[in-house]
């Protein structure tokens, strides 16, 4: 919003958020879309529920992508590999698991903020 003569309205934000979600995989498409969502909330622009649910879905998919998939077979293989590895390799593995879980938690926090936006904009009634 470099030109303040443009009135910020829901269709403008919707188009911009949709454009951000189309960014290439090497860029943070979801993060950029969430920045615009927060900007709309700060200005007081109510966005349509379809946009909120699309962002919520993207956040949850990102969360699932970061969460480690565990199965009994993979856990047994990991246990055997850890028994043979040195303590340094195990420390590096634990550090990478921590980073993955931190990223997953951040996606989950983003999903909660999007869901709060649904309530804030008056789309949830019950």
C-alpha positions in Angstrom: 0.0 0.0 0.0 2.3 2.7 -1.2 -0.5 4.8 -2.6 -2.8 5.7 0.2 -5.4 7.0 -2.3 -6.3 3.3 -2.9 -9.1 2.4 -0.5 -8.3 -1.0 1.1 -11.2 -3.2 0.5 -11.8 -7.0 0.8 -11.5 -7.7 -2.9 -8.1 -6.0 -3.1 -6.9 -8.1 -0.1 -8.4 -11.3 -1.5 -6.6 -10.8 -4.8 -3.3 -10.0 -3.1 -3.5 -13.0 -0.8 -4.4 -15.3 -3.7 -1.4 -13.9 -5.6 0.9 -14.6 -2.6 -0.3 -18.2 -2.4 0.8 -18.7 -6.0 4.4 -17.8 -5.3 7.0 -20.4 -6.2 7.9 -23.1 -3.6 11.3 -21.5 -2.8 9.5 -18.4 -1.5 7.4 -18.3 1.7 4.0 -18.1 0.0 2.0 -18.9 3.1 4.0 -16.4 5.2 3.4 -13.6 2.7 -0.3 -14.4 2.6 -0.5 -14.3 6.4 1.2 -10.9 6.5 -1.5 -9.6 4.2 -4.2 -11.2 6.4 -2.8 -9.5 9.4 -2.6 -6.2 7.6 -6.3 -6.5 6.7 -7.1 -7.2 10.3 -5.1 -4.2 11.5 -7.0 -1.9 9.0 -10.3 -3.4 9.9 -11.1 -5.0 6.5 -13.4 -8.0 6.8 -12.4 -10.8 4.5 -14.7 -13.5 3.1 -14.9 -16.8 5.0 -13.7 -18.7 1.9 -10.4 -16.9 2.1 -10.0 -17.6 5.8 -10.8 -21.3 5.3 -8.3 -21.6 2.4 -5.6 -20.1 4.5 -6.5 -22.3 7.4 -6.2 -25.3 5.2 -2.8 -24.2 3.9 -1.6 -23.7 7.5 -2.7 -27.2 8.5 -1.2 -28.7 5.4 2.1 -27.0 6.2 1.8 -28.3 9.7 1.3 -31.9 8.5 4.2 -31.5 6.1 6.5 -30.5 9.0 5.2 -33.0 11.5 7.3 -36.2 11.5 5.4 -39.2 10.2 6.0 -42.1 12.6 5.3 -45.7 12.1 6.3 -48.8 14.1 8.7 -50.0 11.3 10.4 -46.6 10.9 10.7 -46.2 14.7 12.4 -49.6 15.0 14.8 -48.7 12.1 15.5 -45.4 13.8 16.2 -47.1 17.1 18.7 -49.5 15.5 20.4 -46.7 13.6 20.8 -44.6 16.8 22.3 -47.6 18.7 25.0 -47.8 16.1 25.6 -44.1 15.7 27.9 -42.0 17.8 26.6 -39.5 20.4 27.5 -36.6 18.1 25.3 -37.9 15.3 22.4 -38.5 17.8 22.8 -34.9 19.1 22.6 -33.6 15.5 19.5 -35.8 14.9 17.8 -34.5 18.0 18.6 -30.9 17.0 17.0 -31.4 13.5 13.9 -33.0 15.1 13.6 -30.0 17.4 13.8 -27.6 14.4 11.1 -29.5 12.6 8.8 -29.5 15.5 9.4 -25.7 16.1 8.4 -25.1 12.4 5.4 -27.3 12.8 4.3 -25.4 16.0 4.6 -22.1 14.1 2.3 -23.4 11.3 -0.2 -24.5 14.0 0.0 -21.0 15.6 -0.7 -19.5 12.2 -3.7 -21.7 11.8 -5.0 -20.5 15.2 -4.6 -16.9 14.1 -6.5 -17.6 10.9 -9.3 -19.3 12.8 -9.4 -16.3 15.2 -9.9 -14.1 12.1 -12.9 -16.1 11.2 -14.4 -15.3 14.6 -13.3 -11.7 14.6 -14.9 -11.0 11.2 -18.2 -12.5 12.4 -18.2 -15.6 10.3 -18.7 -18.0 13.3 -22.0 -18.1 15.0 -23.2 -20.7 17.4 
